Amino acid sequence: MKFHLVRSVAIACAVAQVLSSHAQGGLTQDNGDCTGAIFINDSIYHQPSAVRGFGNKLEIKENPSDHTQWFEREHHTTWYKFRSPATTTLTFDIIPDNVEDDIDFLLFQGAVPGICDKVALKQVTPVRSNISRNDKGNRSICGLRKDAPDDFIRSGVGASFSRGIEVQQGELFYLVIDYQDRPLAGYTIRFHYDPPPPPPEPGGEEAKAAVEHQHRGRQVRQAHRCEHHHRRDEVR
């Protein structure tokens, strides 16, 4: 009986760990390019790792080091895309797991035909940027804030937050995150909306997405519990 119980727990843990890995998303070099942008459909998104290098194509390059809107070049980039759930003021925080990581970002409006090709050709420009040096006194957090005065922050010592942006419901954006140095850990992205979006209608697509998000969260927690039990067994 004990053997079967242990075996069942082990199988459940293995499944939970696989599902957790899938939910968190194992990054590939494709995600380092605009065409491989990861879609975010939650207000809180944790990425436990980072793409090493610039993906398969160096899309952002040969810019002046003091440019306010563009990285000088890509270093270690990951691309994301998301839609605004409401007509609102959008702000967000990018919170590094390791305070030593220096994270920069560019934000593009996404409803542009062939946007990824146009990024590489500089036929589109970011609508927000923050390329300033990380401030460890602020836990190296950067992002957009409603009270920030500037849309763009250049490289070097500067403000960690750029100005929030007015958005329309359903509007598409591309967000590219770049580490200047070799990444040490991942980060969390927290989106804020003022005013907030209305609650999802029961049975609607948003409600289904919320349930799926809760399910993924349970899978991740189960995987963490399994890891804890595994470590405890190793100690024994």
C-alpha positions in Angstrom: 0.0 0.0 0.0 2.8 2.4 1.0 4.7 1.6 -2.3 1.6 2.4 -4.4 1.1 5.6 -2.5 4.7 6.7 -3.0 4.5 5.8 -6.7 1.3 7.7 -7.2 2.8 10.8 -5.5 6.0 10.5 -7.7 3.9 10.2 -10.9 1.8 13.2 -9.8 4.9 15.2 -9.1 6.4 14.4 -12.5 3.3 15.4 -14.3 3.0 18.6 -12.3 6.6 19.5 -13.0 6.1 19.0 -16.7 3.0 21.1 -16.7 4.6 23.7 -14.6 7.5 24.0 -17.0 5.1 24.3 -19.9 3.1 27.0 -18.0 6.1 29.1 -17.2 7.4 28.7 -20.7 10.8 27.3 -21.7 12.4 30.0 -23.7 14.0 29.4 -27.1 16.2 31.6 -29.3 13.0 32.3 -31.3 11.7 34.3 -28.3 14.7 36.6 -28.7 13.1 37.9 -32.0 10.0 40.0 -32.6 8.5 37.2 -34.7 8.8 34.8 -31.7 7.1 37.2 -29.2 5.5 35.5 -26.3 1.8 36.4 -25.7 1.0 37.6 -22.2 -2.7 37.4 -21.2 -2.3 37.9 -17.5 -1.8 41.1 -15.4 1.1 39.3 -13.6 3.7 37.3 -15.6 6.8 35.7 -14.2 9.6 34.7 -16.5 12.1 32.5 -14.5 14.9 32.8 -17.1 16.0 35.0 -20.1 17.1 34.4 -23.6 20.9 34.3 -23.9 21.9 36.5 -26.8 19.7 38.4 -29.3 17.8 35.5 -30.8 18.2 34.4 -34.3 18.4 37.9 -35.8 20.0 41.1 -34.6 17.0 43.4 -35.1 18.2 46.4 -33.1 21.7 47.6 -33.8 24.0 50.5 -34.8 22.3 53.2 -32.7 24.1 56.0 -30.9 24.8 55.1 -27.2 22.9 58.2 -26.1 19.7 57.5 -28.2 16.6 57.9 -26.0 14.3 55.6 -28.0 16.5 52.7 -29.1 19.0 50.3 -27.5 22.4 50.9 -28.9 22.1 47.2 -29.9 20.4 44.0 -28.6 22.3 42.1 -25.9 20.1 39.4 -24.3 16.6 40.1 -25.5 13.1 38.5 -25.0 10.1 39.8 -26.9 6.5 39.8 -25.7 3.1 41.0 -27.0 -0.1 41.8 -25.2 -3.5 43.5 -25.6 -4.9 46.1 -23.3 -8.0 44.7 -21.5 -9.6 48.2 -21.3 -9.4 51.8 -22.5 -7.2 53.1 -19.7 -3.8 54.4 -18.6 -1.4 51.5 -18.9 1.6 51.3 -16.5 3.8 48.3 -15.5 6.7 47.2 -13.3 9.5 44.9 -14.4 10.9 43.4 -11.2 14.2 41.5 -11.5 14.5 38.3 -9.4 18.2 39.4 -8.8 18.8 43.0 -8.0 22.2 42.9 -9.8 20.4 42.5 -13.2 20.2 45.6 -15.3 17.0 45.4 -17.4 16.0 47.8 -20.2 12.9 47.9 -22.3 11.2 49.3 -25.4 7.5 49.4 -26.1 6.0 49.4 -29.6 2.4 49.8 -30.8 1.6 46.5 -32.4 -1.2 47.2 -34.9 1.3 47.7 -37.7 1.4 45.4 -40.7 4.8 43.6 -40.9 5.9 45.2 -37.6 8.7 42.9 -37.0 10.3 43.6 -40.4 9.7 47.3 -39.8 11.5 47.2 -36.4 14.6 45.9 -38.0 14.4 48.6 -40.7 13.6 51.3 -38.1 10.4 52.1 -40.0 8.6 52.1 -36.7 9.8 53.7 -33.4 9.1 52.8 -29.8 6.3 54.7 -28.0 8.1 54.3 -24.7 11.6 53.3 -23.6 13.7 53.0 -20.5 17.4 52.3 -21.0 18.8 53.8 -17.8 21.2 52.1 -15.4 19.6 49.9 -12.8 19.0 51.6 -9.4 19.7 49.0 -6.7 18.1 51.3 -4.1 14.9 50.7 -6.0 15.5 46.9 -6.2 16.4 47.5 -9.9 12.7 47.8 -10.8 11.9 49.7 -14.0 8.7 50.3 -16.0 6.0 52.9 -16.6 4.4 55.1 -14.0 1.6 57.6 -14.3 3.5 60.4 -12.6 6.8 60.0 -14.6 7.5 63.0 -16.7 9.4 61.5 -19.7 8.3 59.0 -22.4 11.9 58.0 -23.1 14.9 57.6 -20.8 18.4 57.2 -22.4 21.3 55.0 -21.3 23.3 55.9 -18.2 22.2 57.2 -14.9 18.6 58.3 -15.1 15.0 57.7 -13.9 13.9 54.1 -13.7 10.4 54.8 -14.9 9.0 56.4 -18.0 5.5 57.9 -18.4 2.4 55.7 -18.5 0.5 55.5 -21.8 -3.1 56.0 -22.7 -4.4 52.9 -24.5 -7.6 51.6 -26.1 -9.3 48.3 -25.3 -7.9 45.5 -27.4 -4.9 47.6 -28.5 -1.9 45.4 -29.3 1.6 46.2 -28.0 5.1 44.6 -28.4 7.5 44.8 -25.4 11.1 43.9 -25.8 13.2 43.3 -22.6 17.0 43.5 -22.8 19.8 42.7 -20.3 23.0 44.6 -21.0 25.0 42.0 -19.2 24.7 38.2 -19.0 21.4 37.5 -17.2 21.6 36.2 -13.6 17.9 35.4 -13.1 14.4 36.1 -14.4 11.8 38.8 -13.6 8.2 39.5 -13.0 6.1 41.9 -15.2 3.1 43.5 -13.4 0.6 45.4 -15.5 -1.5 48.1 -13.9 -4.6 49.8 -15.4 -6.2 53.0 -14.2 -9.2 52.7 -14.4 -9.1 48.9 -14.1 -10.9 46.7 -16.7 -14.4 45.4 -15.8 -14.7 42.0 -14.2 -15.0 39.1 -16.8 -18.5 38.0 -17.6 -19.4 34.5 -16.3 -18.8 31.9 -19.1 -17.0 34.4 -21.3 -13.5 34.0 -22.8 -11.9 36.2 -20.2 -13.5 34.1 -17.4 -12.2 30.9 -19.1 -8.8 32.5 -19.3 -8.9 33.4 -15.6 -9.9 29.8 -14.7 -7.0 28.5 -16.9 -4.6 30.9 -15.1 -5.7 29.6 -11.7 -5.2 26.0 -12.9 -1.7 26.8 -14.1 -1.0 28.4 -10.7 -2.1 25.2 -9.0 0.2 23.2 -11.2 3.1 25.5 -10.4 2.4 25.2 -6.6 2.2 21.4 -6.9 5.5 21.3 -8.6 7.1 23.4 -5.9 5.6 21.1 -3.2 7.0 18.1 -5.0 10.5 19.7 -5.2 10.3 20.4 -1.5 9.4 16.8 -0.7 12.2 15.6 -3.0 14.7 17.7 -1.2 13.4 16.6 2.2 13.8 12.9 1.1 17.4 13.6 0.0 18.2 15.0 3.4 16.8 11.8 5.0 
